[in-house]
């Protein structure tokens, strides 16, 4: 393991501007990437970052050759539909690796794309740092061999990932979970509600439909139907819907047009918005861990293309799909998958959360234990230090 450097350390040989290709293919990766870039620039202000990212990485000065919005898909069917766009993005970066190689390639999650790029980088003699590693503990364990063959250093965010990579001979460092730094809500529920012009005396339900257009298409209609059922049960309920950076209002307005629900839509202060809620309907993904750290009760739902689901059933090795449940090692939050994620089932679980005080209290207490399982803060700072060492390390990859 390389020693961690402080932000005040002076980088050697800063007369030459070092170039770093960085790839984040989804909304969460864009957020993590932006934080990592900020911390890396503290170590070496002359670093030039370029690659694939979104609005957050651009705000930090990353030159985005491809927008992550264009390739943020998951599942066999969805990838096939967007194959030409994804293939073009891959070819663009591969040519740079071959013809004008950077000093380092940083990959963030998005394994289907990034592991292929890591192979191209290895062939081009470019060092590779993988941050937010592929979930080999959930499925496709064979990817560990590909990682061992192509990745110079891997920075993992869950402690149970370390022995998996150590066994495969991959240089691995547990850096802690970046959400420990990014999820920092100081307001109580009433303050948070009022900050969004919501009435704290009335119930507030969050509708969190995901960050991918394919998720919106497949899941949002059921969420809105569930919301209509909730509204019949609680006529004065308020709904809020966070808009991910990878989406625009035009992606969701067609669905709302045919719904009796008019949620407050915002792309600002999503964590404060989650604090304002009494309960949340959330797609499976990183957001479930964010909501868990905030402590808001929720129900986790997900629906995939039928073919993707049939394949997933055969290869996924984990009992739960929600990250908060995976980290806890048990089902703290109810999961409704595929046909289980019906409007009736979703609304029934939200009803139980907001009417059954004992059930709600137990869920909140269980969620409070999640934080201690995620290690220490400072993930982006530690990963930036690993990147710094790889850029200036003289050894071969």
Buried (B, 14 or more C-beta within 10 A) or exposed (E): EBEBBEEEEEBEEEEEEBBBBBBBBBBBBBBBBBBBBBBBBBBBEEBBBBBBBBBBBBEBBBBBBBBBBBBBBBBBBBBEBBEEEBEEBBEEBBEBBEEEBBBBBBBBBBBBBBBBBBBBBBEBEBBBBBBBBBBBBBBBBEBBEBBBBBBBBBBBBBBEBBEBBEEBEBBBBBBBBBBBBBBEBEBEBBBBBEBBEBEBEEBBBBBBBBBBBBBBBBBBBBBBBBBEBBBEEBEEBBBBBBBBBBBEEEBBEEBBEEBEBEBBBBBEBBBBBBBBBBBBBBBBBBBBBBBBBBBBBBBBBBBBBEEBBEBBEEEEEEEBBBBBBBBBEEBBBBBBBBEEBBBEBBBBBBBBBBEEEEBBEEBBEBBEEBBEBBBEBBBBBBBBBBBBBBBBBEEEB
